[in-house]
Amino acid sequence: MDTETNRKVQELMSAGDFDGAISLLEGWTRKDPGNWQAFTCLGAACAQVRRFDTAVIAFRRAVQLKPRAANLRYNLGRAYDLSGNLIQALHEYECAMRIDPAYTRASDAYNNIRERLRAHLA
């Protein structure tokens, strides 16, 4: 993502204009479909306005473009978690932990889901 577009996106998101940021990012991802940063920002903006299905799609594309990035796997897992797809969330958190075993955000999220599932089944 070029510096000017990134600045505009950050400005819009800081002002709470997530719809404006999403519109700008959707245009950017169409222009540059290989830009994992743009898809990551799009996923984050969509998650902020609770468009979790769209966030999942954006984060999934970012992961396809950069599959060895633990933080992208975590982001995808978080979007799945928030959308209620706990099994997929667990899978993505596991992938993040395999990539970076010291990534505590992923292991904490993984353990949190396992506890919620245990409590639900008890």
C-alpha positions as CSV (number, residue, x, y, z in Angstrom):
1,M,0.0,0.0,0.0
2,D,1.5,3.3,-0.9
3,T,2.3,5.8,1.8
4,E,-0.5,8.3,0.9
5,T,-3.2,5.7,0.8
6,N,-2.0,4.2,4.1
7,R,-2.1,7.7,5.7
8,K,-5.6,8.3,4.4
9,V,-6.8,4.9,5.7
10,Q,-5.2,5.5,9.1
11,E,-6.7,9.0,9.3
12,L,-10.2,7.6,8.4
13,M,-9.9,4.8,11.0
14,S,-8.6,7.1,13.7
15,A,-11.7,9.4,13.1
16,G,-14.0,6.4,13.3
17,D,-14.9,6.5,9.6
18,F,-14.5,2.8,9.1
19,D,-16.9,2.8,6.2
20,G,-14.7,5.4,4.4
21,A,-11.6,3.3,5.2
22,I,-13.3,0.2,3.9
23,S,-14.3,1.9,0.7
24,L,-10.8,3.1,0.1
25,L,-9.3,-0.3,1.0
26,E,-11.7,-2.2,-1.3
27,G,-10.6,0.0,-4.1
28,W,-7.0,-0.5,-3.3
29,T,-7.3,-4.3,-3.1
30,R,-8.9,-4.3,-6.5
31,K,-6.0,-2.3,-7.9
32,D,-3.4,-4.3,-6.1
33,P,-4.7,-7.8,-5.3
34,G,-1.3,-9.0,-4.2
35,N,-1.0,-6.5,-1.4
36,W,-1.3,-8.4,1.9
37,Q,-1.1,-5.2,4.0
38,A,-4.2,-3.7,2.2
39,F,-6.1,-6.9,2.9
40,T,-5.0,-6.9,6.5
41,C,-6.2,-3.3,7.0
42,L,-9.4,-4.1,5.2
43,G,-10.0,-7.1,7.6
44,A,-9.3,-4.9,10.6
45,A,-11.7,-2.1,9.4
46,C,-14.4,-4.7,8.7
47,A,-14.0,-6.3,12.1
48,Q,-14.4,-2.8,13.7
49,V,-17.9,-2.5,12.2
50,R,-18.7,-6.1,13.0
51,R,-18.7,-7.2,9.3
52,F,-17.0,-10.5,10.4
53,D,-17.7,-12.4,7.2
54,T,-16.0,-9.8,5.1
55,A,-13.2,-9.5,7.7
56,V,-12.6,-13.3,7.4
57,I,-12.4,-13.0,3.6
58,A,-9.9,-10.2,3.8
59,F,-7.8,-11.8,6.4
60,R,-7.9,-15.2,4.5
61,R,-6.6,-13.4,1.4
62,A,-3.8,-11.8,3.5
63,V,-2.9,-15.3,4.8
64,Q,-2.8,-16.7,1.3
65,L,-0.4,-13.9,0.3
66,K,1.8,-14.3,3.4
67,P,1.1,-17.8,4.9
68,R,4.1,-17.8,7.3
69,A,3.0,-14.7,9.2
70,A,1.8,-15.7,12.7
71,N,0.0,-12.4,13.3
72,L,-2.0,-12.8,10.1
73,R,-3.1,-16.3,11.2
74,Y,-4.0,-14.7,14.6
75,N,-6.1,-12.0,12.9
76,L,-7.9,-14.6,10.8
77,G,-8.5,-16.7,13.9
78,R,-9.9,-13.7,15.8
79,A,-12.3,-12.9,12.9
80,Y,-13.5,-16.5,13.0
81,D,-13.8,-16.3,16.7
82,L,-15.9,-13.1,16.6
83,S,-18.1,-14.6,13.9
84,G,-18.8,-17.6,16.1
85,N,-16.8,-20.1,14.0
86,L,-14.8,-21.5,16.9
87,I,-13.4,-24.6,15.2
88,Q,-11.8,-22.5,12.4
89,A,-10.6,-20.0,15.0
90,L,-8.9,-22.8,16.9
91,H,-7.3,-24.0,13.6
92,E,-5.9,-20.6,12.8
93,Y,-4.6,-20.0,16.3
94,E,-2.9,-23.4,16.1
95,C,-1.3,-22.4,12.8
96,A,-0.1,-19.1,14.4
97,M,1.4,-21.1,17.3
98,R,3.2,-23.5,15.0
99,I,4.7,-20.6,13.1
100,D,5.7,-18.7,16.3
101,P,5.5,-20.9,19.4
102,A,6.2,-17.8,21.6
103,Y,3.2,-15.9,20.2
104,T,1.2,-15.6,23.5
105,R,-1.8,-13.8,21.9
106,A,-2.5,-16.9,19.8
107,S,-1.9,-19.3,22.6
108,D,-4.1,-17.2,25.0
109,A,-6.9,-17.0,22.4
110,Y,-6.6,-20.8,21.7
111,N,-6.8,-21.6,25.5
112,N,-9.7,-19.2,25.9
113,I,-11.8,-21.0,23.2
114,R,-10.9,-24.4,24.6
115,E,-12.2,-23.2,28.0
116,R,-15.4,-21.8,26.5
117,L,-16.0,-25.1,24.7
118,R,-15.3,-27.1,27.9
119,A,-17.7,-24.9,29.9
120,H,-20.4,-25.2,27.1
121,L,-20.1,-29.0,27.1
122,A,-20.1,-29.4,30.9
